[in-house]
Amino acid sequence: MATTHNPGASTENDADTSSSPVTSGATWLTPGEMRTLEAFCEALIPSSAPPDGENDPYGYYARSASDLGVAQAIVETLADESPETKTQFKQLLGLLQSPLAGLALAGRPQSFTRMSLSAREAVLRRMSQSSIGLLRQGYQAIKRLAHFIFYSAPVVDGANPNWPALGYTPATPPASAAAIPKRISPLPVTTHLTLTADAVIVGSGAGGGVMAAELAAAGKDVIILERGGYFNEADFNGSEALMTPQLYLRRGMLATHDLGVIVLAGSCLGGGTIVNWSTSLRTPPDVLEEWEREHGLTGVTGAEYQHGFDVVERRIGVNTDDSASNRNNAALRDGCEALGYRWNVIPRNASDCQQRCGACGYGCPYGRKQSTMLTFLQDAHDQGARVIVRCVVNRVLIEGGRAVGVEGWAADSVTGARRTVTIRAPIVVVAAGAVESPALLMRSGVNNPNIGRHLRLHPVAAFAAYYEQPIETWRGSLQTVVCDQFKALKGNYGLRFEVAPAHPGMLGMVTPWEGGQAHKREMRNIPYVATFIALTRDTGEGRVTLDRQGDPILRYFPNETDRQHLIWGMAEMARIAVAGGATRIATLHSQRLLLESENGKPGAITEARLQGFIGEIERRGIAPNRLPLFSAHQMGTCRLGGDPKTSVADPSGQVHGVQGLFIADASGFPTASGVNPMISTMGLAYHVAQRVKAGG
């Protein structure tokens, strides 16, 4: 798919690229739109000479976006997006071709494809910092995808040609993984299906997996419906480019409606437990007390609810024996210790990892992470539960105020064609996650104004800290250290500091761009960067709505309190990094803030310079697409509660007004859990399962 490119043929005076060949296969873009996209990508990732003092033995600087077919890959990636999204994308490209846009963005009435490379780069810089939100959004839409593809796409023998220049060597799955059989046997779908069961569970992640095991062990005939596919150790090759679209919701492109928050959510058999970072923290006692006191969740502070945590932690093997720190976690730990900040070892549902991998976000090829696929779903399957994968549930069937089943479709196991799937069951458990669960209830006509509201995301700000010695964020156990020194900035709302793993595609996507050569040069530093994150328990909330096709739209941005907490978090991460010996620190603002130590010495940054840096963080603030925010924790859109006026389901998970319909995932949280929510979700699902087993 890559096009032939001659670096010597592109010069600063190339004023017209409109006659360049159009990459084949761009079926939903016109030839003119495709040329504009190609010109955009070439401006982001041009061919250039190396900076003074550097050579280019791997052809890294000479390599451009067109050499890896980046524009065509973007088109193919967006091919399955909604008509509205594709229309907006086409409008952006049309705007760039307008001479009036050229006048506004470049000072001359010239279309984008007719500009010189330097002029196009200037346009992109203005877009990235524009006061017009839609221009920043459009810039980020292309920038993120282009850099992710350029730095992650396996082009030759599973490798990306840029990796040698970046010092990146991907983890290699063990040869033995290829022979590991799939232990769960999904039902083959070769015709339209109508099945009956005692219970049907929509979703197979932390909530759905626990529910399935509990009901199957109680002797119920259970069917589990999973939107994603079934992958196991033999499939987990560690490639972020290949595994992201297979294992994540919306092929890894999920974000809030304005792209202000990048959202990661698992979508495969096992859900988020396949791709999460093994962090296994119980819902804090003060949060459970808040849920009981303010939202009427009777019993969640009691011994029975705690017993549910005991059960799930035992089954998934939660321990701290395997929580040794890799260099990324050690950087956070050392900085906290230098400042006297409290930090703790994170319990994890993994064992015998030996710091040998680091691609846990793309599935564990060693089978060491105890996901629901390996534990609760396997238990349910062994007890006779049936599983259908690649199954989209359109609606819950409701008759006379009672759930009687679900209706949807699944991909034919042989041809891929759509086959209708109807499951008749007196118990319907919705555990599709806080994005898809409310969408399903809305499509089903459940009449409750709280459905989709109260979305919490634990918004995260990331921070880059560079060190003298390599960190290699892609190696070793992903999260083993948490600092909760500032967990109570406002009541029990505040911050926790952790680290995030990062591979070249993600690092390329979030590293600020101020020019093609400058971005490439910055990417050369990625072996030395530690990626700290500040996770805030959000006081504010958003909403999930539906588009014209009935798919969910996330509407969310942190409120003033939460933005201030994130700013506080970035300031503290700067202090932690400097105290721990960083040689340079940087934010991810589009016009990024960078502070370097004196003569590159570890931690050699004066208090005055650090305070100036922190003051600039505070001045910049947080706005959509000026600073990327992230979320891997979606919660609260079908909240449980004692009052039907403010909740979707009762304290035991049954949806108000609909007998036999239950919520058993993180959408049921009344507010944010404040910690990574896997164990919180499992505990809630176990609690709801006891109600279902007792007869609803």
C-alpha positions in Angstrom: 0.0 0.0 0.0 2.9 2.4 0.4 3.6 4.7 -2.5 7.0 5.2 -4.1 8.7 8.3 -2.8 11.9 10.0 -3.9 13.1 12.3 -1.1 15.3 14.2 -3.5 12.3 15.2 -5.7 10.6 17.2 -2.9 11.9 20.7 -2.3 10.8 23.8 -0.4 9.7 25.4 -3.6 7.2 22.7 -4.6 4.2 24.9 -5.0 1.7 22.5 -6.5 1.1 18.9 -5.4 -2.4 18.7 -7.0 -1.1 16.6 -9.8 0.4 14.0 -7.6 -1.0 10.5 -7.9 -3.9 9.5 -5.7 -3.4 6.4 -3.6 -5.8 3.7 -4.8 -8.6 2.5 -2.6 -9.7 5.8 -1.2 -13.3 5.0 -1.9 -15.1 7.5 0.3 -12.9 10.5 -0.5 -12.8 12.3 -3.8 -9.4 12.5 -5.6 -9.1 16.2 -4.5 -9.8 15.3 -0.9 -7.3 12.5 -1.0 -4.6 14.8 -2.3 -5.4 17.3 0.5 -5.0 14.5 3.1 -1.8 13.4 1.6 -0.4 16.9 1.6 -1.5 17.3 5.3 0.3 14.0 6.2 3.4 15.0 4.2 3.5 18.3 6.1 3.3 16.5 9.4 5.8 13.9 8.5 8.1 15.2 5.7 11.3 13.9 4.2 14.1 16.0 5.5 17.9 16.1 6.1 18.9 15.1 9.6 19.5 17.9 12.1 23.0 19.3 12.4 25.2 16.9 14.2 23.1 13.8 13.5 23.4 11.2 10.7 20.6 9.1 9.4 21.8 5.5 9.1 18.2 4.1 9.1 16.7 6.6 6.7 14.5 7.9 9.5 14.6 11.6 8.7 14.4 10.9 5.0 11.3 8.8 5.4 8.0 10.6 4.9 4.3 9.8 5.5 3.9 8.7 1.9 6.6 6.1 2.2 4.4 4.2 4.7 1.1 5.0 3.0 -0.1 6.9 6.0 -2.9 8.8 4.2 -4.3 5.7 2.7 -4.1 3.9 6.1 -6.1 6.8 7.7 -8.8 6.5 5.1 -9.1 2.8 5.7 -9.1 3.3 9.4 -12.0 5.7 9.2 -13.9 3.7 6.6 -16.2 2.2 9.2 -16.9 5.4 11.1 -20.3 7.0 11.1 -21.6 9.0 8.1 -21.5 12.1 10.3 -17.8 11.6 11.2 -16.9 11.0 7.6 -18.8 14.1 6.5 -17.0 16.2 9.1 -13.7 14.9 7.9 -14.5 15.7 4.3 -15.6 19.2 5.3 -12.2 19.7 7.0 -10.4 18.7 3.8 -12.7 20.9 1.7 -12.0 23.8 4.0 -8.2 23.4 3.6 -8.6 23.5 -0.2 -10.4 26.8 0.0 -8.3 29.9 -0.9 -10.2 31.8 1.8 -8.9 29.3 4.4 -5.4 29.8 3.0 -5.8 33.5 3.4 -6.9 33.1 7.0 -4.3 30.5 8.0 -1.3 31.3 5.8 -1.9 35.0 4.8 -2.4 34.2 1.1 -5.4 33.1 -0.9 -4.0 29.7 -1.8 -5.3 26.2 -1.4 -3.4 23.9 0.9 -2.1 21.5 -1.8 -0.5 24.5 -3.6 1.4 25.7 -0.7 5.1 25.1 -0.1 6.1 22.6 2.6 7.1 25.4 5.0 3.8 27.2 4.4 1.8 24.0 5.1 3.7 23.4 8.3 2.9 27.0 9.4 -0.8 26.3 8.7 -0.7 23.2 10.9 0.9 25.1 13.7 -1.8 27.7 13.5 -4.5 25.0 13.5 -3.0 23.3 16.5 -3.2 26.5 18.5 -6.2 28.1 17.0 -8.9 29.9 19.1 -11.4 28.0 17.0 -12.1 24.7 18.6 -13.2 22.9 15.4 -9.8 23.7 13.8 -7.9 22.3 16.8 -10.2 19.2 16.7 -9.6 18.7 12.9 -5.9 19.1 13.3 -5.8 16.5 16.2 -8.0 14.1 14.2 -5.3 13.7 11.5 -2.2 14.4 13.6 -3.0 11.6 16.1 -3.8 9.0 13.5 -0.9 9.9 11.2 1.7 9.7 13.9 0.3 6.5 15.4 0.4 4.8 12.0 3.8 6.1 11.1 5.4 4.8 14.3 3.5 1.6 14.8 2.5 0.1 11.5 4.4 -3.2 10.8 5.6 -2.8 7.2 8.2 -5.4 6.7 8.2 -8.8 8.4 6.1 -7.4 11.3 8.4 -4.5 12.0 8.3 -0.8 11.5 11.3 0.8 9.7 11.4 3.7 12.2 12.0 1.4 15.3 15.8 1.1 14.9 16.2 4.9 15.0 14.0 5.1 18.1 15.8 2.3 20.0 12.6 0.3 20.2 12.6 -3.5 20.1 9.1 -5.0 20.6 8.6 -7.9 23.0 8.5 -11.2 21.2 5.8 -13.6 22.3 7.0 -17.0 23.4 7.0 -19.6 20.6 4.9 -21.8 22.8 2.0 -19.3 22.7 1.2 -20.3 19.1 0.2 -23.8 20.2 -2.1 -22.7 23.0 -5.7 -23.8 22.1 -8.8 -21.8 22.6 -10.4 -23.3 25.7 -13.8 -21.6 25.1 -15.9 -22.8 22.2 -18.2 -20.0 21.0 -21.3 -21.1 19.2 -20.9 -21.1 15.5 -23.1 -18.7 13.7 -24.0 -19.9 10.2 -27.7 -19.0 10.1 -30.2 -16.7 11.9 -30.4 -17.8 15.5 -33.3 -17.9 18.0 -32.3 -19.4 21.3 -33.7 -19.7 24.8 -31.9 -19.6 28.2 -32.5 -18.8 31.8 -30.3 -15.7 31.6 -28.6 -13.7 28.8 -25.6 -11.5 29.7 -24.6 -8.7 27.3 -20.8 -8.2 27.8 -18.0 -10.4 29.0 -15.7 -8.1 30.8 -15.1 -7.6 34.6 -18.9 -7.4 35.3 -20.3 -9.8 32.7 -17.6 -12.5 33.4 -18.3 -12.5 37.2 -22.1 -12.6 36.6 -21.8 -15.5 34.1 -19.7 -17.6 36.5 -22.1 -17.0 39.4 -25.2 -17.8 37.5 -23.8 -20.8 35.8 -22.5 -22.2 39.1 -26.1 -21.8 40.4 -27.3 -24.1 37.7 -28.8 -21.5 35.4 -28.7 -21.9 31.6 -26.6 -18.9 30.6 -25.8 -17.3 27.2 -23.1 -14.6 27.0 -23.1 -12.2 24.1 -19.8 -10.3 23.3 -19.5 -7.5 20.8 -15.8 -8.2 20.1 -14.0 -11.3 18.9 -12.3 -14.1 20.8 -8.6 -13.9 21.0 -6.2 -15.9 23.3 -2.5 -16.2 23.9 -1.9 -17.5 20.4 -3.2 -14.3 19.0 -1.6 -11.7 21.3 1.5 -10.7 19.3 2.2 -7.5 21.2 1.8 -5.2 18.1 -0.1 -2.0 19.0 -1.0 -1.4 15.4 -2.4 -4.9 14.9 -4.0 -5.5 18.3 -5.5 -2.1 19.0 -8.3 -2.4 16.4 -9.0 -6.0 17.4 -9.2 -5.6 21.2 -10.5 -2.0 21.7 -13.9 -0.4 21.3 -14.2 1.6 18.1 -10.9 0.0 17.0 -9.1 2.1 19.5 -10.4 5.4 18.2 -13.0 6.1 20.8 -13.0 9.6 22.1 -15.4 12.3 23.4 -17.4 14.0 20.7 -14.9 16.9 20.4 -11.8 14.6 20.7 -10.9 16.4 23.9 -10.5 13.1 25.8 -9.0 10.0 24.3 -10.9 7.0 25.6 -9.6 3.4 25.9 -12.2 0.6 26.4 -11.8 -3.1 25.8 -14.0 -4.8 23.2 -13.3 -8.5 23.0 -14.1 -11.7 24.9 -12.9 -10.7 28.4 -13.4 -7.0 27.7 -11.2 -4.6 29.6 -9.7 -7.4 31.7 -7.8 -8.5 28.5 -6.2 -5.1 27.9 -6.0 -3.4 31.3 -2.7 -3.0 33.2 -3.5 -5.6 35.9 -4.0 -2.9 38.6 -6.3 -4.5 41.2 -7.5 -2.0 43.8 -10.7 -2.3 45.9 -13.3 0.5 46.0 -12.0 2.8 48.8 -14.1 2.6 52.0 -14.9 6.3 52.0 -16.3 5.9 48.4 -18.5 3.0 49.5 -19.6 5.0 52.4 -20.5 7.9 50.1 -22.5 5.5 47.8 -24.4 4.2 50.8 -25.1 7.5 52.5 -25.7 9.7 49.5 -27.1 7.3 46.9 -28.9 4.7 49.0 -26.7 1.7 48.1 -27.6 -0.2 51.2 -25.1 -2.9 52.3 -22.1 -1.8 50.3 -20.2 -0.9 53.5 -21.0 -4.3 55.0 -19.2 -7.6 55.3 -21.2 -9.3 52.5 -20.1 -6.7 50.0 -16.5 -7.1 51.2 -16.8 -10.8 50.8 -17.5 -10.3 47.1 -14.1 -8.6 46.8 -12.5 -11.5 48.6 -14.1 -14.0 46.1 -13.1 -12.1 43.0 -9.5 -11.3 44.2 -9.0 -15.0 45.1 -10.2 -16.2 41.7 -8.1 -13.8 39.6 -5.0 -14.2 41.8 -4.5 -10.7 43.1 -1.1 -10.4 44.8 1.8 -8.0 45.4 4.5 -10.6 45.0 4.7 -9.8 41.3 4.6 -6.0 41.7 8.3 -5.3 41.3 8.9 -1.9 39.6 10.2 -1.6 36.1 12.2 1.6 35.4 9.1 3.6 34.5 7.5 2.8 37.9 10.8 3.2 39.7 11.1 6.8 38.4 7.8 7.7 40.0 8.7 5.8 43.2 12.1 7.5 43.6 10.7 11.0 43.0 8.0 10.4 45.6 10.5 9.1 48.1 12.7 12.1 47.6 9.8 14.4 48.4 8.5 12.3 51.3 5.3 11.6 49.4 3.3 8.5 50.3 3.4 5.7 47.7 2.2 2.1 47.7 2.8 -1.1 45.8 -0.1 -1.9 43.6 -1.7 -5.4 43.9 -2.0 -7.0 40.5 -3.9 -10.0 39.0 -0.8 -11.4 37.4 2.1 -13.6 38.5 5.5 -14.8 37.2 5.7 -11.9 34.8 9.5 -11.5 35.2 9.5 -8.1 33.6 9.9 -9.9 30.3 7.2 -8.3 28.3 5.4 -5.0 28.6 2.7 -5.4 25.9 0.0 -6.3 28.4 -2.3 -3.6 26.9 -2.5 -5.9 23.9 -3.3 -9.1 25.7 -0.9 -11.4 27.6 0.7 -14.1 25.4 2.1 -15.9 28.5 -1.3 -16.3 30.1 0.0 -14.7 33.3 -2.6 -12.0 33.6 -5.8 -13.6 35.0 -8.4 -12.0 32.9 -12.1 -13.0 33.0 -11.4 -15.0 29.8 -9.0 -17.3 31.8 -11.0 -17.3 35.0 -14.7 -16.5 35.3 -15.7 -17.0 31.7 -13.8 -20.3 31.6 -15.7 -21.3 34.8 -19.0 -20.4 33.2 -18.2 -22.2 30.0 -17.1 -25.3 31.9 -20.5 -25.2 33.7 -22.3 -25.2 30.3 -22.7 -21.5 29.5 -22.9 -20.7 25.8 -20.9 -17.8 24.2 -21.5 -15.9 21.0 -18.8 -13.5 19.9 -18.9 -10.6 17.4 -22.5 -10.1 18.4 -24.1 -6.7 18.5 -27.2 -6.4 20.7 -29.6 -3.8 19.3 -32.2 -3.9 22.0 -33.6 -5.6 25.1 -37.0 -7.2 24.5 -39.5 -5.9 27.1 -43.1 -7.1 27.4 -45.5 -6.0 30.0 -42.9 -4.3 32.1 -40.6 -7.4 32.1 -37.4 -8.2 30.2 -37.9 -11.3 28.1 -34.7 -11.4 26.1 -32.6 -9.5 23.6 -32.3 -9.0 19.9 -29.3 -8.2 17.7 -27.0 -9.7 15.1 -23.8 -11.6 14.8 -21.2 -12.1 12.1 -21.5 -15.4 10.2 -18.6 -17.6 11.3 -17.8 -18.4 7.7 -18.9 -15.5 5.5 -19.0 -12.6 7.9 -22.5 -11.8 6.8 -25.0 -10.5 9.4 -27.2 -13.1 11.0 -30.0 -12.1 13.3 -29.7 -13.3 16.9 -32.7 -13.5 19.2 -32.3 -14.8 22.8 -35.4 -15.4 24.8 -34.7 -15.3 28.6 -36.5 -14.1 31.7 -33.2 -12.5 33.0 -31.3 -10.0 31.0 -28.0 -8.7 32.5 -26.5 -5.6 30.9 -22.7 -5.5 31.4 -21.5 -3.9 28.1 -19.6 -1.1 29.8 -20.5 2.5 30.7 -20.4 3.5 27.0 -22.5 0.7 25.4 -24.8 -0.2 28.3 -26.7 3.1 28.3 -26.8 3.0 24.5 -28.5 -0.4 24.7 -31.1 0.8 27.2 -31.9 3.9 25.2 -32.3 1.9 22.0 -34.6 -0.4 24.0 -37.0 2.4 24.9 -36.4 2.1 28.7 -38.0 5.3 30.0 -35.6 6.8 32.6 -34.0 10.2 32.2 -30.9 9.1 34.1 -29.8 6.7 31.4 -26.6 8.0 29.8 -26.2 10.7 32.4 -23.6 11.0 35.2 -20.8 9.8 33.0 -17.5 9.8 34.9 -14.2 9.2 33.2 -11.3 9.7 35.7 -9.7 12.2 33.3 -6.0 11.8 33.1 -3.2 14.3 32.3 0.1 12.8 31.2 3.5 14.2 31.8 6.9 13.4 30.3 10.0 13.1 32.4 13.3 12.4 30.8 16.3 10.7 32.5 20.0 10.1 31.9 19.5 6.4 31.7 17.0 4.6 29.5 13.5 4.1 30.9 11.9 2.2 28.0 8.2 2.5 29.0 7.4 -0.4 26.9 9.3 -3.0 29.0 8.2 -4.7 32.2 5.2 -4.7 34.5 3.0 -1.8 33.5 1.7 -0.4 36.8 3.2 -1.3 40.2 3.4 2.0 42.1 0.6 4.5 43.1 1.0 7.7 45.0 -2.2 8.9 46.8 -0.6 11.8 48.6 -3.2 14.1 47.1 -6.3 11.9 47.0 -8.4 14.3 49.2 -8.0 17.8 47.7 -11.8 18.4 48.0 -13.4 16.0 50.4 -12.6 12.5 49.0 -12.0 13.9 45.5 -8.5 14.4 44.4 -5.5 12.9 42.6 -3.6 9.7 42.3 -0.3 9.4 40.5 0.6 6.3 38.5 2.6 5.6 35.3 1.4 4.5 31.9 3.2 2.2 29.5 3.7 3.6 26.1 4.9 2.2 22.7 6.0 4.2 19.7 2.6 4.6 18.1 1.1 6.1 21.3 4.2 8.2 22.0 4.1 9.5 18.4 0.4 10.3 18.7 0.7 12.4 21.9 4.2 14.0 21.5 3.5 17.7 20.6 4.2 18.6 17.0 5.9 21.9 16.1 7.4 20.9 12.8 8.2 17.7 10.9 11.9 17.5 11.6 11.5 18.7 15.2 8.9 16.0 16.0 11.1 13.3 14.6 14.0 14.6 16.6 11.9 14.6 19.8 10.8 11.0 19.1 14.5 10.0 19.2 14.4 10.7 22.9 11.6 8.2 23.7 13.8 5.5 25.3 14.6 8.0 28.1 11.1 9.2 28.9 9.0 8.2 31.9 5.3 8.7 31.4 3.7 9.8 34.6 -0.1 10.2 34.8 -2.3 12.2 37.2 -5.7 10.5 37.6 -8.4 12.6 39.1 -11.6 11.4 40.8 -14.0 13.6 38.8 -16.5 15.8 40.6 -18.1 16.7 37.3 -19.9 14.5 34.8 -20.8 14.1 31.2 -23.4 12.2 29.2 -23.8 9.4 26.6 -26.2 10.1 23.8 -27.0 8.4 20.6 -26.2 9.3 17.0 -28.6 8.7 14.1 -27.4 5.1 13.8 -28.1 4.5 17.5 -24.4 4.4 18.4 -23.1 6.1 21.5 -21.6 9.6 21.6 -19.6 10.7 24.6 -20.1 14.3 25.7 -17.7 15.2 28.4 -15.0 17.6 29.5 -13.7 18.2 33.1 -15.4 20.9 35.0 -13.4 23.8 36.7 -12.7 21.9 39.9 -11.4 18.8 38.0 -9.3 21.0 35.6 -7.7 22.7 38.6 -7.0 19.3 40.1 -5.3 18.2 36.9 -3.2 21.4 36.8 -2.2 20.6 40.4 -1.3 17.1 39.3 0.9 18.3 36.5 2.7 20.7 38.9 3.3 17.9 41.4 4.5 15.5 38.6 7.0 18.2 37.7 8.2 18.3 41.3 8.3 14.5 41.5 10.3 14.2 38.3 12.9 16.8 39.3 13.3 15.4 42.8 13.9 11.9 41.2 16.7 13.2 38.9 15.0 14.0 35.6 17.2 15.9 33.1 14.2 17.5 31.4 10.5 17.7 31.9 7.7 18.5 29.5 3.9 18.8 29.2 1.9 17.5 26.3 0.4 20.9 25.3 0.2 21.5 21.6 2.7 24.3 22.2 4.5 22.3 24.7 6.3 23.5 27.9 9.8 22.1 28.2 12.3 22.6 31.0 15.8 21.3 30.8 18.4 20.8 33.6 21.7 22.7 33.8 24.2 20.9 31.5 21.9 17.9 31.4 22.7 17.0 35.0 20.0 14.9 36.8 17.7 17.0 38.8 19.7 20.2 38.2 16.7 22.5 38.0 16.5 25.4 40.5 13.4 26.0 42.5 13.0 29.4 40.8 13.0 27.8 37.3 10.7 25.0 38.5 8.2 27.5 39.9 8.3 29.5 36.7 7.5 26.3 34.8 4.7 25.5 37.1 3.3 29.0 36.8 3.2 28.6 33.1 1.3 25.3 33.4 -1.3 27.2 35.5 -1.4 30.0 33.0 -2.0 27.7 30.1 -4.8 25.8 31.8 -6.7 23.0 30.2 -8.9 23.3 27.1 -10.1 20.7 24.5 -7.3 19.8 22.1 -4.8 22.2 23.6 -3.7 19.5 26.0 -4.7 15.8 25.3 -6.5 14.2 28.2 -7.1 10.4 28.5 -9.5 8.0 30.1 -9.4 4.2 30.5 -12.2 4.2 33.2 -15.7 4.8 32.1 -18.3 4.8 34.9 -21.7 5.8 36.0 -24.1 6.1 33.1 -26.7 3.5 34.5 -26.1 4.3 38.2 -27.6 2.2 40.9 -29.4 4.0 43.7 -32.2 4.0 46.2 -34.2 6.8 44.5 -35.7 6.1 41.0 -35.6 9.9 40.3 -31.8 10.0 40.4 -30.8 6.4 39.4 -31.4 3.8 36.7 -31.4 0.7 38.8 -32.1 -0.2 42.5 -29.4 -1.0 45.0 -29.3 -4.6 43.9 -29.0 -3.7 40.2 -32.5 -4.3 38.9 -33.6 -1.5 36.5 -36.4 0.6 37.9 -39.7 -0.3 36.3 -38.4 -3.4 34.3 -38.5 -6.7 36.1 -35.7 -9.1 35.2 -33.4 -6.4 33.7 -30.1 -5.9 35.6 -27.1 -3.7 35.5 -23.8 -5.4 36.4 -20.8 -3.3 35.2 -19.1 0.1 35.9 -22.1 2.0 34.5 -23.8 1.1 37.7 -21.4 3.2 39.9 -23.2 6.1 41.4 -20.0 8.2 41.2 -16.4 7.6 40.2 -14.6 4.9 42.1 -11.5 7.0 42.5 -9.2 4.0 41.7 -8.7 1.8 38.7 -12.2 0.2 38.5 -11.7 -3.5 37.6 -12.1 -4.9 41.2 -14.9 -2.3 41.9 -16.8 -3.6 38.9 -16.3 -7.2 39.8 -17.4 -6.5 43.4 -20.6 -4.8 42.2 -21.3 -7.6 39.7 -20.9 -10.2 42.4 -23.3 -8.2 44.6 -25.9 -8.0 41.8 -25.5 -11.7 41.0 -26.6 -12.7 44.5 -29.9 -10.8 43.9 -30.3 -12.5 40.6 -29.6 -16.0 42.0 -32.1 -15.3 44.8 -34.9 -14.8 42.2 -34.6 -11.2 41.3 
